[in-house]
Protein backbone atom coordinates (compact mmCIF):
# COMPACT_ATOMS: atom_id res chain seq x y z
CA UNK A 1 0.00 0.00 0.00
CA UNK A 2 0.96 3.64 -0.20
CA UNK A 3 -0.40 6.97 0.88
CA UNK A 4 -2.69 8.47 -1.77
CA UNK A 5 -2.74 5.06 -3.46
CA UNK A 6 -6.52 5.42 -3.71
CA UNK A 7 -6.29 8.23 -6.27
CA UNK A 8 -5.42 7.57 -9.94
CA UNK A 9 -1.74 7.18 -10.75
CA UNK A 10 -1.87 9.91 -13.40
CA UNK A 11 -3.21 12.36 -10.83
CA UNK A 12 -0.49 11.40 -8.34
CA UNK A 13 2.11 12.12 -11.00
CA UNK A 14 0.67 15.61 -11.51
CA UNK A 15 0.62 16.34 -7.77
CA UNK A 16 3.91 14.87 -6.60
CA UNK A 17 7.53 15.70 -7.31
CA UNK A 18 8.34 12.44 -5.47
CA UNK A 19 5.49 9.99 -4.98
CA UNK A 20 4.89 8.26 -1.62
CA UNK A 21 6.69 4.94 -1.38
CA UNK A 22 5.03 1.56 -1.19
CA UNK A 23 5.17 -0.20 2.18
CA UNK A 24 3.56 -3.09 4.01
CA UNK A 25 3.43 -4.57 7.50
CA UNK A 26 6.85 -6.13 7.00
CA UNK A 27 8.58 -2.81 6.22
CA UNK A 28 11.23 -1.41 8.59
CA UNK A 29 9.81 -0.05 11.82
CA UNK A 30 11.07 3.55 11.34
CA UNK A 31 9.23 3.78 8.02
CA UNK A 32 6.05 2.27 9.47
CA UNK A 33 6.14 4.69 12.41
CA UNK A 34 6.47 7.65 10.04
CA UNK A 35 3.76 6.27 7.73
CA UNK A 36 1.04 5.65 10.34
CA UNK A 37 -0.61 8.93 9.39
CA UNK A 38 -4.23 9.23 10.43
CA UNK A 39 -4.84 6.15 12.56
CA UNK A 40 -8.58 5.54 12.42
CA UNK A 41 -10.25 4.05 15.50
CA UNK A 42 -13.30 1.80 15.24
CA UNK A 43 -15.23 -0.06 17.97
CA UNK A 44 -14.63 -3.81 17.75
CA UNK A 45 -18.39 -4.36 18.14
CA UNK A 46 -19.24 -3.26 14.58
CA UNK A 47 -21.04 -6.20 12.93
CA UNK A 48 -19.58 -5.50 9.46
CA UNK A 49 -16.10 -4.61 10.64
CA UNK A 50 -14.34 -6.50 7.84
CA UNK A 51 -16.33 -4.51 5.26
CA UNK A 52 -15.55 -1.30 7.14
CA UNK A 53 -11.81 -2.02 7.05
CA UNK A 54 -11.83 -2.63 3.29
CA UNK A 55 -14.02 0.40 2.66
CA UNK A 56 -11.69 2.70 4.61
CA UNK A 57 -8.65 1.21 2.89
CA UNK A 58 -10.25 2.21 -0.39
CA UNK A 59 -10.49 5.78 0.91
CA UNK A 60 -6.81 6.04 1.79
CA UNK A 61 -6.67 4.76 5.38
CA UNK A 62 -3.40 2.90 6.04
CA UNK A 63 -3.65 2.25 9.80
CA UNK A 64 -6.60 1.34 12.01
CA UNK A 65 -7.19 0.53 15.67
CA UNK A 66 -10.02 -1.88 16.49
CA UNK A 67 -11.00 -0.94 20.00
CA UNK A 68 -11.96 -3.19 22.91
CA UNK A 69 -11.49 -0.46 25.50
CA UNK A 70 -13.12 2.93 26.05
CA UNK A 71 -15.20 2.94 22.85
CA UNK A 72 -17.36 0.02 24.01
CA UNK A 73 -19.40 -0.71 27.13
CA UNK A 74 -17.88 -2.95 29.80
CA UNK A 75 -20.63 -5.50 29.21
CA UNK A 76 -19.77 -5.75 25.51
CA UNK A 77 -16.17 -6.94 25.84
CA UNK A 78 -16.78 -10.68 25.47
CA UNK A 79 -19.02 -10.22 22.44
CA UNK A 80 -16.59 -7.73 20.92
CA UNK A 81 -13.73 -10.20 21.21
CA UNK A 82 -15.81 -12.88 19.51
CA UNK A 83 -16.77 -10.45 16.78
CA UNK A 84 -13.14 -9.44 16.29
CA UNK A 85 -12.10 -13.09 15.80
CA UNK A 86 -14.88 -13.58 13.22
CA UNK A 87 -14.04 -10.38 11.36
CA UNK A 88 -10.32 -11.21 11.18
CA UNK A 89 -11.23 -14.62 9.76
CA UNK A 90 -13.44 -12.94 7.16
CA UNK A 91 -10.67 -10.53 6.20
CA UNK A 92 -8.16 -13.36 5.95
CA UNK A 93 -10.47 -15.31 3.66
CA UNK A 94 -11.02 -12.30 1.40
CA UNK A 95 -7.28 -11.67 1.12
CA UNK A 96 -6.17 -15.29 0.86
CA UNK A 97 -3.64 -15.72 -1.92
CA UNK A 98 -2.62 -12.07 -1.90
CA UNK A 99 1.05 -11.20 -1.65
CA UNK A 100 2.74 -7.89 -1.04
CA UNK A 101 -0.37 -6.24 0.42
CA UNK A 102 0.27 -6.80 4.08
CA UNK A 103 3.64 -8.50 3.88
CA UNK A 104 1.91 -11.72 5.02
CA UNK A 105 0.46 -13.35 1.95
CA UNK A 106 0.11 -17.10 1.55
CA UNK A 107 2.36 -17.21 -1.47
CA UNK A 108 -0.37 -18.11 -3.97
CA UNK A 109 -0.36 -16.18 -7.22
CA UNK A 110 -3.62 -17.18 -8.93
CA UNK A 111 -6.96 -15.41 -8.58
CA UNK A 112 -7.83 -11.72 -8.60
CA UNK A 113 -5.76 -9.37 -6.45
CA UNK A 114 -7.11 -8.90 -2.94
CA UNK A 115 -7.91 -5.42 -1.63
CA UNK A 116 -5.23 -3.76 0.49
CA UNK A 117 -5.44 -4.16 4.24
CA UNK A 118 -4.37 -1.31 6.51
CA UNK A 119 -1.99 -1.88 9.38
CA UNK A 120 -4.37 -3.30 11.99
CA UNK A 121 -3.94 -2.88 15.74
CA UNK A 122 -6.22 -4.01 18.57
CA UNK A 123 -6.70 -1.82 21.61
CA UNK A 124 -7.03 -4.11 24.61
CA UNK A 125 -7.98 -3.54 28.24
CA UNK A 126 -5.83 -6.10 30.05
CA UNK A 127 -2.53 -7.88 29.28
CA UNK A 128 -4.20 -11.31 29.28
CA UNK A 129 -6.21 -10.39 26.21
CA UNK A 130 -3.08 -10.20 24.04
CA UNK A 131 -1.96 -13.86 24.00
CA UNK A 132 -5.58 -15.02 24.14
CA UNK A 133 -6.58 -13.06 21.03
CA UNK A 134 -3.45 -14.02 19.13
CA UNK A 135 -4.24 -17.69 19.83
CA UNK A 136 -7.89 -17.28 18.81
CA UNK A 137 -7.02 -15.46 15.59
CA UNK A 138 -5.22 -18.54 14.31
CA UNK A 139 -4.01 -18.12 10.73
CA UNK A 140 -5.67 -14.72 10.44
CA UNK A 141 -3.11 -13.32 12.88
CA UNK A 142 -1.05 -12.59 9.76
CA UNK A 143 -3.24 -9.49 9.35
CA UNK A 144 -2.41 -8.15 12.81
CA UNK A 145 0.31 -5.54 13.25
CA UNK A 146 0.10 -5.20 17.02
CA UNK A 147 -1.72 -3.87 20.05
CA UNK A 148 -2.55 -0.49 21.54
CA UNK A 149 -1.85 -0.43 25.28
CA UNK A 150 -4.11 1.90 27.32
CA UNK A 151 -3.25 4.11 30.29
CA UNK A 152 0.41 3.21 30.00
CA UNK A 153 2.75 3.67 32.94
CA UNK A 154 5.78 1.69 34.06
CA UNK A 155 3.67 -0.36 36.49
CA UNK A 156 0.86 -1.05 34.04
CA UNK A 157 3.02 -1.20 30.93
CA UNK A 158 5.45 -3.96 31.83
CA UNK A 159 2.77 -6.72 32.03
CA UNK A 160 1.35 -5.59 28.66
CA UNK A 161 4.75 -5.70 26.98
CA UNK A 162 5.62 -9.06 28.53
CA UNK A 163 2.32 -10.45 27.23
CA UNK A 164 3.11 -9.04 23.78
CA UNK A 165 6.55 -10.69 23.79
CA UNK A 166 4.96 -13.99 24.80
CA UNK A 167 2.36 -13.79 22.04
CA UNK A 168 4.99 -12.88 19.47
CA UNK A 169 7.21 -15.80 20.45
CA UNK A 170 4.37 -18.32 20.37
CA UNK A 171 2.85 -17.15 17.08
CA UNK A 172 6.02 -16.25 15.19
CA UNK A 173 4.25 -13.04 14.19
CA UNK A 174 5.98 -9.66 14.42
CA UNK A 175 3.82 -7.61 16.77
CA UNK A 176 4.25 -3.95 17.66
CA UNK A 177 3.04 -2.06 20.70
CA UNK A 178 1.60 1.44 20.69
CA UNK A 179 1.33 2.60 24.32
CA UNK A 180 -1.20 5.32 25.05
CA UNK A 181 0.02 8.04 27.42
CA UNK A 182 -3.16 9.17 29.16
CA UNK A 183 -2.95 8.39 32.87
CA UNK A 184 -3.70 11.05 35.54
CA UNK A 185 -0.23 10.46 37.02
CA UNK A 186 1.24 11.77 33.79
CA UNK A 187 -0.88 14.91 33.92
CA UNK A 188 -0.56 15.75 37.61
CA UNK A 189 2.44 17.97 38.21
CA UNK A 190 3.61 16.26 41.41
CA UNK A 191 3.85 12.81 39.72
CA UNK A 192 4.65 13.77 36.11
CA UNK A 193 8.45 13.62 36.21
CA UNK A 194 8.53 10.27 38.00
CA UNK A 195 5.86 8.82 35.70
CA UNK A 196 7.66 9.99 32.57
CA UNK A 197 10.95 8.55 33.82
CA UNK A 198 9.28 5.20 34.44
CA UNK A 199 7.65 5.18 31.00
CA UNK A 200 11.01 6.03 29.44
CA UNK A 201 12.71 3.11 31.21
CA UNK A 202 9.98 0.71 30.13
CA UNK A 203 9.74 1.62 26.45
CA UNK A 204 13.53 1.76 26.13
CA UNK A 205 13.77 -1.82 27.42
CA UNK A 206 11.24 -2.94 24.78
CA UNK A 207 12.38 -0.48 22.12
CA UNK A 208 12.25 -2.96 19.23
CA UNK A 209 8.56 -3.62 19.90
CA UNK A 210 7.36 -0.04 20.47
CA UNK A 211 6.29 1.41 17.13
CA UNK A 212 4.93 4.73 18.42
CA UNK A 213 3.60 6.43 21.52
CA UNK A 214 0.07 7.81 21.39
CA UNK A 215 -1.29 10.74 23.40
CA UNK A 216 -4.67 10.36 25.14
CA UNK A 217 -5.63 14.01 25.42
CA UNK A 218 -9.31 13.25 26.03
CA UNK A 219 -8.30 11.49 29.25
CA UNK A 220 -6.00 14.40 30.11
CA UNK A 221 -8.96 16.76 29.87
CA UNK A 222 -11.17 14.36 31.80
CA UNK A 223 -8.88 14.59 34.84
CA UNK A 224 -9.92 18.23 35.18
CA UNK A 225 -13.46 18.08 33.82
CA UNK A 226 -12.44 19.88 30.61
CA UNK A 227 -13.41 19.52 26.97
CA UNK A 228 -12.02 21.72 24.25
CA UNK A 229 -14.47 23.36 21.84
CA UNK A 230 -14.17 22.93 18.06
CA UNK A 231 -12.79 26.46 17.83
CA UNK A 232 -9.83 25.50 20.02
CA UNK A 233 -6.89 23.13 19.68
CA UNK A 234 -5.30 20.98 22.35
CA UNK A 235 -2.57 23.60 22.56
CA UNK A 236 -5.07 26.24 23.67
CA UNK A 237 -5.73 24.18 26.81
CA UNK A 238 -2.64 25.11 28.75
CA UNK A 239 -2.63 22.19 31.17
CA UNK A 240 -2.76 19.80 28.21
CA UNK A 241 -0.17 21.73 26.20
CA UNK A 242 2.21 21.58 29.15
CA UNK A 243 1.85 17.82 29.42
CA UNK A 244 2.41 17.37 25.66
CA UNK A 245 5.54 19.49 25.85
CA UNK A 246 6.94 17.40 28.71
CA UNK A 247 6.17 14.12 26.94
CA UNK A 248 8.04 15.28 23.84
CA UNK A 249 10.86 16.63 26.03
CA UNK A 250 11.49 13.21 27.61
CA UNK A 251 10.32 10.75 24.94
CA UNK A 252 10.63 12.56 21.60
CA UNK A 253 14.31 13.49 21.46
CA UNK A 254 16.22 13.26 18.19
CA UNK A 255 19.40 11.86 19.74
CA UNK A 256 18.46 8.23 19.15
CA UNK A 257 16.64 7.80 22.46
CA UNK A 258 13.29 9.17 21.29
CA UNK A 259 10.17 7.62 19.79
CA UNK A 260 7.54 8.66 17.28
CA UNK A 261 4.76 10.41 19.24
CA UNK A 262 1.41 10.80 17.53
CA UNK A 263 -0.97 13.74 17.74
CA UNK A 264 -4.13 13.79 19.88
CA UNK A 265 -7.60 12.95 18.65
CA UNK A 266 -9.83 15.60 17.09
CA UNK A 267 -13.32 14.99 18.47
CA UNK A 268 -15.55 17.00 16.11
CA UNK A 269 -17.01 15.98 12.78
CA UNK A 270 -20.36 17.76 12.39
CA UNK A 271 -21.57 21.32 12.32
CA UNK A 272 -21.47 23.14 15.66
CA UNK A 273 -22.53 26.66 16.57
CA UNK A 274 -19.47 28.91 16.33
CA UNK A 275 -18.26 31.29 19.01
CA UNK A 276 -15.24 32.59 17.09
CA UNK A 277 -14.46 33.52 13.53
CA UNK A 278 -13.19 30.76 11.22
CA UNK A 279 -9.44 30.29 11.54
CA UNK A 280 -8.81 29.59 7.83
CA UNK A 281 -7.70 32.68 5.89
CA UNK A 282 -9.44 33.33 2.58
CA UNK A 283 -6.35 34.22 0.58
CA UNK A 284 -5.12 30.68 -0.24
CA UNK A 285 -8.65 29.78 -1.38
CA UNK A 286 -9.42 32.37 -4.03
CA UNK A 287 -9.05 30.33 -7.23
CA UNK A 288 -10.97 27.45 -8.81
CA UNK A 289 -12.70 25.12 -6.36
CA UNK A 290 -10.70 26.51 -3.47
CA UNK A 291 -13.54 28.64 -2.07
CA UNK A 292 -15.81 25.61 -2.21
CA UNK A 293 -13.18 23.67 -0.30
CA UNK A 294 -12.83 26.40 2.33
CA UNK A 295 -16.59 26.41 2.88
CA UNK A 296 -16.70 22.61 3.23
CA UNK A 297 -13.83 22.62 5.71
CA UNK A 298 -15.43 25.30 7.88
CA UNK A 299 -18.85 23.63 7.80
CA UNK A 300 -17.30 20.36 8.96
CA UNK A 301 -15.20 21.98 11.72
CA UNK A 302 -12.05 21.10 9.81
CA UNK A 303 -10.37 24.49 10.11
CA UNK A 304 -9.61 23.82 13.76
CA UNK A 305 -8.34 20.36 12.84
CA UNK A 306 -5.98 21.81 10.23
CA UNK A 307 -4.61 24.28 12.73
CA UNK A 308 -4.09 21.56 15.33
CA UNK A 309 -2.26 19.36 12.80
CA UNK A 310 0.13 22.24 12.11
CA UNK A 311 0.70 22.71 15.83
CA UNK A 312 1.26 18.96 16.25
CA UNK A 313 4.07 19.15 13.71
CA UNK A 314 5.57 22.27 15.28
CA UNK A 315 5.61 20.52 18.66
CA UNK A 316 7.31 17.33 17.49
CA UNK A 317 4.29 15.06 16.91
CA UNK A 318 3.66 12.95 13.81
CA UNK A 319 0.40 11.46 12.57
CA UNK A 320 -2.85 11.66 14.53
CA UNK A 321 -5.48 9.58 16.26
CA UNK A 322 -8.76 9.89 14.31
CA UNK A 323 -12.31 8.86 15.14
CA UNK A 324 -13.98 9.88 11.86
CA UNK A 325 -13.04 9.09 8.24
CA UNK A 326 -13.36 12.76 7.23
CA UNK A 327 -10.27 13.53 9.33
CA UNK A 328 -7.99 11.20 7.38
CA UNK A 329 -7.40 13.26 4.25
CA UNK A 330 -6.45 16.50 6.07
CA UNK A 331 -3.96 14.63 8.24
CA UNK A 332 -2.36 12.97 5.24
CA UNK A 333 -2.32 16.09 3.10
CA UNK A 334 -0.58 18.10 5.79
CA UNK A 335 1.97 15.29 6.15
CA UNK A 336 3.10 15.68 2.54
CA UNK A 337 6.50 17.36 2.37
CA UNK A 338 6.52 20.61 0.42
CA UNK A 339 9.01 21.05 -2.40
CA UNK A 340 10.68 23.81 -0.38
CA UNK A 341 11.11 21.59 2.71
CA UNK A 342 12.48 18.81 0.52
CA UNK A 343 14.98 21.14 -1.14
CA UNK A 344 16.22 22.43 2.21
CA UNK A 345 16.50 18.94 3.72
CA UNK A 346 18.50 17.59 0.79
CA UNK A 347 20.85 20.56 0.83
CA UNK A 348 21.49 20.14 4.55
CA UNK A 349 22.25 16.42 4.18
CA UNK A 350 24.69 16.68 1.29
CA UNK A 351 27.72 14.45 2.08
CA UNK A 352 30.18 17.28 1.51
CA UNK A 353 28.53 19.28 4.32
CA UNK A 354 29.22 16.88 7.18
CA UNK A 355 31.53 19.46 8.69
CA UNK A 356 28.67 21.91 9.23
CA UNK A 357 28.37 25.49 8.13
CA UNK A 358 25.59 27.77 6.98
CA UNK A 359 24.04 28.04 3.53
CA UNK A 360 21.28 30.04 1.95
CA UNK A 361 18.16 28.13 1.04
CA UNK A 362 17.66 27.43 -2.65
CA UNK A 363 14.41 29.34 -2.20
CA UNK A 364 16.55 32.30 -0.99
CA UNK A 365 14.22 32.97 1.95
CA UNK A 366 15.98 31.41 4.93
CA UNK A 367 19.22 30.23 6.49
CA UNK A 368 19.97 26.51 6.63
CA UNK A 369 22.49 25.76 9.37
CA UNK A 370 23.79 22.27 8.69
CA UNK A 371 24.46 20.87 12.17
CA UNK A 372 21.44 22.26 14.08
CA UNK A 373 19.04 21.46 11.23
CA UNK A 374 20.36 17.95 10.48
CA UNK A 375 17.88 16.08 12.70
CA UNK A 376 15.00 18.06 11.17
CA UNK A 377 16.27 17.25 7.68
CA UNK A 378 16.53 13.52 8.42
CA UNK A 379 13.01 13.44 9.82
CA UNK A 380 11.74 15.43 6.83
CA UNK A 381 13.22 13.00 4.29
CA UNK A 382 11.70 10.04 6.14
CA UNK A 383 8.32 11.78 6.00
CA UNK A 384 8.94 12.46 2.31
CA UNK A 385 9.49 8.76 1.73
CA UNK A 386 6.20 7.90 3.44
CA UNK A 387 3.96 10.75 2.21
CA UNK A 388 5.73 12.04 -0.87
CA UNK A 389 6.91 15.48 -1.96
CA UNK A 390 4.52 17.93 -3.61
CA UNK A 391 5.48 19.54 -6.88
CA UNK A 392 6.80 23.07 -6.63
CA UNK A 393 3.50 24.64 -7.68
CA UNK A 394 1.29 22.33 -5.58
CA UNK A 395 0.11 23.35 -2.12
CA UNK A 396 -2.21 21.85 0.47
CA UNK A 397 -5.29 23.37 -1.19
CA UNK A 398 -4.67 21.41 -4.40
CA UNK A 399 -4.01 18.22 -2.44
CA UNK A 400 -7.12 18.68 -0.32
CA UNK A 401 -9.26 19.44 -3.36
CA UNK A 402 -8.50 15.98 -4.78
CA UNK A 403 -10.40 14.51 -1.84
CA UNK A 404 -13.15 17.12 -1.49
CA UNK A 405 -15.94 14.77 -2.60
CA UNK A 406 -15.01 12.17 -0.02
CA UNK A 407 -14.63 14.81 2.66
CA UNK A 408 -18.18 16.09 2.23
CA UNK A 409 -19.92 12.71 1.94
Order of alpha helices (4+ residues) and beta strands (2+ residues): alpha-beta-alpha-beta-alpha-beta-alpha-beta-alpha-beta-alpha-beta-alpha-alpha-beta-alpha-alpha-beta-alpha-alpha-beta-alpha-alpha-beta-beta-alpha-beta-alpha-alpha
